[in-house]
Amino acid sequence: MNNLPREADLETQIEANMAGSGRKRMMPPEPIAGGRRTRRSRSRGGGVPGAAVAPTKKAEMRERERHRLQKREGVVAASEEGNLKQRRTSQASRSALDAAARKADHLVR
């Protein structure tokens, strides 16, 4: 808050910022959501390596096929041709894109 003196004490700064924003309690920097009851480990040894949770080869093939089919429907993906967001033509309806995803599932088995 602007009308309070600046305090060197971190706890006082946090309380003043919380009061100024209307919050009643402080949330942890990483909220606990879903089935987990604890936060993730920050240490290198306690976590799961990235390759263990990466998509499978089958999932990669399916996504490539889905993107290829959706491009045929008139979807221009974000980051292609300088786009910040995905662009669609009028024929690229939600149902057409869902059908392309189902077809990719069927083709990649």
C-alpha positions, 0 to 999 in steps of 0.5 A: 500500500502506498500510504504505509512506510517501507519496512525492512522486515519481510513479514511486515512487507508481506502483510502490508501487500496482502492487506492492500490487495484484499487477500486474507491468507498467503498461498504457497508459491506452488499450489497443491492441486489434484491428488498430490498432498505435498509439493514437488521436490525441488532437489534433483535427486527426488524428482522424476527425470524429464525423459520419464514423463515425456510423450511416447513415440506413439503420442508424437506420431498421433499429434503429428498426424492430427496436426497434418489433418487439421492443417488440411482443414484450414488451421494455421498453428500459432508460431507458424507464419508469424502468428501469435494465435491459432487461425482457422478458416471457416471450414475448420469448425470444432466438429471438423477438428474433432473428427481429424483428431479421431481419424489420427487416433484411428490411423496411429495404432 
